[in-house]
Amino acid sequence: MILIAYDGSVDAKAAIEHAGKLLPGQDATVVTVWEPFAEVMLHRAAGLGLGAGAVDFDAIDAASTRVATERAAEGAALAERVGLHAEPHTHQQSTTTAGAIIAEADRVDASAIVLGTRGLTGLKSLLLGSVSHAVLQHSDRPVIVVPSPETARERATQAVRG
């Protein structure tokens, strides 16, 4: 059983496609992580001045859960198309996205984690952080990190020229 982190991005789709090529026929859980709105507000939107009762947190969380469920199903369908036996799942983030991915890998007793990366470098990487880097640093199981298609093309072009 492998765990594939999926957020609907081009990078996550590339990770699924590569997992199908590398691990054909493997059982997989495709997980989409979602964050409760209260946590979003606490960590990212401090100082917006929204008072208690101004926002229906439960309705936003229900919508977030629905979108995450749809996204996980989309990822599982893609995984099925590339030859994996996939089941969708969502995981509510309580600490970090990387922590949620690792917790889900523990829950399903995954033999490996597969995820994409945007290939950010320099200041962008430092400012935005890196889920794939955090998973690599904190996981106790193998992690397959697939570069974004754009980054892979750029690197292949540089290799040919180099």
Buried (B, 14 or more C-beta within 10 A) or exposed (E): BBBBBBBBEEBBBBBBBBBBEEBEEBBBBBBBBBBBBEBBBEEEEEEEEEEEEEBEBEEBBEEBBEBBBBBBBBBBEBBBEBBBEBBBBBBBBEEBBBBBBBBBBEEBEBBBBBBBBBBBEEEEBEEEEBBBBBBBEEBEBEBBBBBBBEBBEEEEEEEEEE
